[in-house]
Amino acid sequence: MGLMSSILAVFGCGKKAEQPEEEAYGIDIEHSHARARELAQEDFFWDCGNDLAPFGSDEGDTALAEYRQWRKDNPTKPLKECLVWTVESVGEMSFADYSESVLKRDLIQKQIADAGFDDQQYIFTLDISVIATGFGQLVDEGKIDADAKPIIAIAIQRLKIWAELKSDWEHACEFISNLIILERILKEA
């Protein structure tokens, strides 16, 4: 044993560090909470390659990874705090403005028609991020905090309206069907 190893051993630093278990990345049914598996039995929910699933798009996958990092940094904070951060950072809007007022059909129609408004970012990406964040808690912890559910419900409802209004989008019906299933899971979670 060299001098440095001897010094480290005296101070308890010479022990071989245990390798931490590799953390799972992305959605993984095998490492999910049993309650999530019970509530979300539909294959699309767990599909990391389905853009119409909560975690399958790049946006949903990123939101799940960011939620997990946030939870690691904030193990005791309520999910709502993460959702506030998500709305304000992804949506670039005040959390107070993310209310039922964003669900007005005529408003969403005007936003879609407005070439200066990026509905892909400020509706789709924002709402998928909110959904993936909320359902991320279900997947990892087996629950969704009660005070977070109304926020997630707004995201689901707005995406349903947005998809209905995107008349040229060939995947709208399947996406809306998936969102209806997410509504059910949200109520039961």
C-alpha positions as CSV (number, residue, x, y, z in Angstrom):
1,M,0.0,0.0,0.0
2,G,1.4,3.4,-1.0
3,L,1.7,6.4,1.3
4,M,-1.4,8.1,-0.1
5,S,-3.5,4.9,0.2
6,S,-2.3,4.5,3.8
7,I,-3.4,8.1,4.6
8,L,-6.7,7.7,2.9
9,A,-7.3,4.4,4.8
10,V,-6.6,6.1,8.2
11,F,-9.3,8.6,7.4
12,G,-11.8,6.0,6.1
13,C,-11.3,7.2,2.6
14,G,-9.5,4.3,1.2
15,K,-12.5,2.0,1.0
16,K,-13.6,1.1,-2.5
17,A,-16.6,3.1,-3.4
18,E,-19.6,1.0,-4.1
19,Q,-20.9,1.5,-7.6
20,P,-24.4,3.0,-7.5
21,E,-27.0,1.0,-9.2
22,E,-27.6,2.5,-12.7
23,E,-30.7,4.6,-12.8
24,A,-33.3,3.7,-15.3
25,Y,-33.8,6.3,-18.0
26,G,-37.1,7.0,-19.7
27,I,-40.3,5.1,-19.1
28,D,-39.8,1.6,-18.0
29,I,-42.7,-0.6,-16.9
30,E,-40.5,-3.1,-15.1
31,H,-39.1,-0.4,-12.7
32,S,-42.4,1.5,-12.2
33,H,-44.5,1.6,-9.2
34,A,-47.1,-1.3,-8.9
35,R,-50.0,1.2,-8.6
36,A,-49.0,2.8,-11.9
37,R,-49.0,-0.6,-13.6
38,E,-52.4,-1.3,-12.1
39,L,-53.9,2.0,-13.3
40,A,-52.2,2.3,-16.7
41,Q,-52.5,-1.1,-18.3
42,E,-52.7,0.3,-21.9
43,D,-49.6,-0.4,-23.9
44,F,-49.4,3.1,-25.3
45,F,-48.8,4.6,-21.9
46,W,-45.5,2.7,-21.6
47,D,-44.4,3.1,-25.2
48,C,-41.2,5.2,-25.3
49,G,-41.4,5.4,-29.1
50,N,-45.0,6.6,-29.5
51,D,-45.3,10.3,-30.0
52,L,-48.9,10.1,-29.0
53,A,-48.0,8.7,-25.5
54,P,-47.2,10.8,-22.4
55,F,-43.5,9.8,-22.5
56,G,-43.0,8.8,-26.1
57,S,-42.4,12.1,-27.7
58,D,-39.1,14.0,-27.2
59,E,-41.0,16.5,-25.1
60,G,-42.6,13.9,-22.8
61,D,-39.3,12.0,-22.4
62,T,-37.5,15.3,-21.5
63,A,-40.2,16.2,-19.1
64,L,-39.9,12.9,-17.3
65,A,-36.1,13.2,-17.0
66,E,-36.4,16.7,-15.7
67,Y,-39.1,15.7,-13.2
68,R,-36.9,12.9,-11.9
69,Q,-34.0,15.3,-11.5
70,W,-36.3,17.8,-9.8
71,R,-37.6,15.1,-7.4
72,K,-34.0,14.0,-6.6
73,D,-33.2,17.6,-5.7
74,N,-36.5,18.2,-3.9
75,P,-37.5,14.9,-2.3
76,T,-40.2,16.3,0.0
77,K,-41.6,19.1,-2.1
78,P,-45.1,18.8,-3.5
79,L,-45.5,18.0,-7.2
80,K,-47.3,21.3,-7.8
81,E,-44.0,23.2,-7.3
82,C,-42.5,21.3,-10.2
83,L,-45.6,22.0,-12.3
84,V,-45.3,25.7,-11.6
85,W,-41.7,25.6,-12.7
86,T,-42.7,23.6,-15.8
87,V,-45.4,26.0,-16.9
88,E,-43.3,29.1,-16.3
89,S,-40.2,27.7,-18.0
90,V,-41.6,25.7,-20.9
91,G,-44.7,27.9,-21.4
92,E,-42.9,31.2,-20.7
93,M,-46.1,32.3,-18.9
94,S,-47.1,33.1,-15.4
95,F,-48.5,30.1,-13.6
96,A,-51.5,32.1,-12.6
97,D,-52.4,32.4,-16.3
98,Y,-52.4,28.6,-16.7
99,S,-56.0,28.2,-15.6
100,E,-59.3,27.2,-17.2
101,S,-59.2,30.4,-19.2
102,V,-56.7,28.6,-21.6
103,L,-59.4,26.1,-22.4
104,K,-61.6,28.5,-24.4
105,R,-62.1,26.9,-27.9
106,D,-62.1,30.3,-29.7
107,L,-58.8,31.3,-28.0
108,I,-57.1,28.0,-29.0
109,Q,-58.5,28.4,-32.5
110,K,-57.1,31.9,-32.7
111,Q,-53.7,30.7,-31.4
112,I,-53.5,27.9,-34.0
113,A,-54.4,30.4,-36.8
114,D,-51.9,33.0,-35.6
115,A,-48.7,32.7,-37.5
116,G,-46.9,34.6,-34.7
117,F,-48.0,32.1,-32.0
118,D,-46.1,28.9,-31.8
119,D,-48.9,26.5,-30.8
120,Q,-46.5,23.6,-31.1
121,Q,-44.4,25.1,-28.3
122,Y,-47.0,26.9,-26.2
123,I,-49.7,24.3,-26.3
124,F,-48.4,20.9,-27.4
125,T,-45.0,21.0,-25.8
126,L,-46.2,22.8,-22.6
127,D,-49.1,20.5,-22.1
128,I,-47.2,17.3,-22.8
129,S,-44.6,18.5,-20.4
130,V,-47.2,19.1,-17.7
131,I,-48.8,15.6,-18.4
132,A,-45.4,13.8,-18.4
133,T,-44.4,15.5,-15.2
134,G,-47.6,14.6,-13.4
135,F,-47.7,11.1,-14.6
136,G,-44.0,10.8,-13.8
137,Q,-45.0,11.0,-10.2
138,L,-47.5,8.2,-10.7
139,V,-44.9,6.0,-12.4
140,D,-42.2,6.6,-9.8
141,E,-44.3,7.0,-6.6
142,G,-47.6,5.3,-7.3
143,K,-49.7,8.5,-6.8
144,I,-50.4,12.0,-8.1
145,D,-50.7,14.7,-5.5
146,A,-54.3,15.9,-5.2
147,D,-53.4,19.6,-5.7
148,A,-51.5,18.8,-8.9
149,K,-54.5,17.0,-10.6
150,P,-56.4,20.1,-11.6
151,I,-53.3,21.4,-13.4
152,I,-52.7,18.1,-15.2
153,A,-56.4,18.1,-16.1
154,I,-56.1,21.5,-17.8
155,A,-53.2,20.2,-19.9
156,I,-55.2,17.1,-21.0
157,Q,-58.3,19.1,-21.8
158,R,-56.5,21.7,-23.7
159,L,-54.7,19.1,-25.8
160,K,-58.0,17.4,-26.6
161,I,-59.4,20.7,-27.9
162,W,-56.1,21.5,-29.7
163,A,-56.2,18.1,-31.5
164,E,-59.8,18.5,-32.4
165,L,-59.1,21.8,-34.0
166,K,-56.0,20.5,-35.9
167,S,-58.3,19.3,-38.7
168,D,-55.4,18.4,-41.0
169,W,-53.6,16.2,-38.3
170,E,-54.0,12.6,-39.2
171,H,-53.3,11.3,-35.7
172,A,-55.8,13.5,-33.9
173,C,-58.4,10.8,-33.2
174,E,-55.8,8.4,-31.7
175,F,-54.3,11.2,-29.7
176,I,-57.6,12.2,-28.3
177,S,-58.4,8.6,-27.4
178,N,-55.2,8.4,-25.5
179,L,-55.9,11.6,-23.7
180,I,-59.3,10.3,-22.6
181,I,-57.6,7.3,-21.1
182,L,-55.2,9.6,-19.3
183,E,-58.2,11.5,-17.9
184,R,-59.5,8.2,-16.4
185,I,-56.1,7.3,-15.0
186,L,-55.7,10.8,-13.5
187,K,-59.1,10.5,-11.7
188,E,-58.1,7.1,-10.3
189,A,-54.6,8.0,-9.3
